[in-house]
């Protein structure tokens, strides 16, 4: 499976829609998109991973790198994920304590605005 990436703006937040597999072969495309968005001034990101079928350590590294990049600009990077097999990876690695992980894009946006 390949990786499909798209993004759009909603409520001053850039929503990145990811579909497919985030692995050693496809993760560089996601990294480039996140870097490009931050370089263009988008520092509040929500990565919608609802259609992600596979995530490896390279993909996790890209997400952590993206989080560090937005935090350097006082930004946020939250995730939308309800798939147990993907959530399990975040729990095992302890990254549930690092990322805001939400059930919907709207929930992620609302949570950021309430801070």
C-alpha positions as CSV (number, residue, x, y, z in Angstrom):
1,X,0.0,0.0,0.0
2,X,1.2,3.5,-0.8
3,X,0.8,6.6,1.2
4,X,-1.7,9.3,0.4
5,X,-1.3,12.8,1.9
6,X,-3.6,15.8,1.8
7,X,-4.1,18.9,3.9
8,X,-6.5,21.7,4.4
9,X,-7.1,24.5,6.9
10,X,-9.8,24.6,9.5
11,X,-10.1,27.1,12.4
12,X,-6.5,28.3,12.1
13,X,-5.3,24.7,12.2
14,X,-3.7,22.8,9.4
15,X,-5.2,19.3,9.1
16,X,-3.0,16.7,7.5
17,X,-4.9,13.7,6.2
18,X,-2.8,10.5,6.0
19,X,-3.9,7.3,4.4
20,X,-2.1,4.0,3.9
21,X,1.3,2.9,5.4
22,X,3.8,5.2,7.1
23,X,7.0,3.2,6.9
24,X,10.7,3.6,6.1
25,X,9.8,4.0,2.4
26,X,6.9,6.5,2.7
27,X,7.7,8.4,5.9
28,X,10.1,10.9,4.1
29,X,7.1,12.2,2.2
30,X,5.2,12.9,5.4
31,X,8.3,14.5,6.9
32,X,8.7,16.8,3.9
33,X,5.0,17.9,4.1
34,X,5.2,18.7,7.8
35,X,8.5,20.7,7.3
36,X,6.9,22.6,4.4
37,X,3.8,23.4,6.4
38,X,5.8,24.7,9.4
39,X,8.1,26.7,7.1
40,X,5.0,28.4,5.7
41,X,3.9,29.4,9.1
42,X,1.4,26.6,10.0
43,X,2.4,25.8,13.6
44,X,-0.9,24.3,14.7
45,X,-1.2,20.9,13.1
46,X,-3.6,17.9,13.4
47,X,-2.5,14.7,11.7
48,X,-5.6,12.6,10.9
49,X,-4.4,9.0,11.0
50,X,-7.9,7.4,10.8
51,X,-7.0,5.7,7.5
52,X,-3.4,4.7,8.4
53,X,-3.0,0.9,8.1
54,X,0.6,0.6,9.3
55,X,3.0,2.7,11.3
56,X,6.6,1.7,12.0
57,X,9.4,3.3,14.0
58,X,10.4,5.6,11.1
59,X,6.8,7.0,11.0
60,X,6.9,7.5,14.7
61,X,10.2,9.4,14.3
62,X,8.7,11.6,11.7
63,X,5.7,12.5,14.0
64,X,8.1,13.2,16.9
65,X,10.3,15.3,14.7
66,X,7.2,17.3,13.5
67,X,6.1,17.8,17.1
68,X,9.6,19.2,18.0
69,X,9.5,21.5,15.0
70,X,6.1,23.0,15.8
71,X,7.0,23.3,19.5
72,X,10.0,25.4,18.5
73,X,7.5,27.9,17.2
74,X,5.1,27.6,20.2
75,X,2.9,25.4,18.1
76,X,1.0,22.1,18.5
77,X,0.8,18.8,16.7
78,X,-2.0,16.6,17.7
79,X,-3.2,13.2,16.3
80,X,-6.6,11.8,15.4
81,X,-6.6,8.1,15.8
82,X,-9.1,5.5,17.0
83,X,-7.7,2.4,15.6
84,X,-6.6,0.1,18.4
85,X,-3.6,-1.4,16.5
86,X,-2.1,2.1,15.9
87,X,-3.0,3.4,19.4
88,X,-1.2,0.4,20.9
89,X,2.1,1.5,19.2
90,X,1.7,4.9,20.9
91,X,0.9,3.3,24.3
92,X,3.9,0.8,24.1
93,X,6.3,3.6,23.2
94,X,5.0,6.0,25.8
95,X,4.1,8.6,23.2
96,X,0.5,8.9,24.5
97,X,2.1,11.2,27.1
98,X,3.7,13.3,24.4
99,X,1.0,13.7,21.8
100,X,-2.6,14.8,22.2
101,X,-4.5,11.9,20.6
102,X,-8.2,12.5,19.8
103,X,-11.2,10.7,18.3
104,X,-12.0,13.4,15.8
105,X,-10.5,16.5,14.1
106,X,-13.1,18.7,15.7
107,X,-12.2,17.3,19.2
108,X,-8.5,18.1,18.6
109,X,-9.3,21.6,17.4
110,X,-11.6,22.3,20.3
111,X,-9.1,21.0,22.9
112,X,-6.3,23.3,21.5
113,X,-8.6,26.3,21.6
114,X,-9.7,25.6,25.2
115,X,-6.1,25.7,26.4
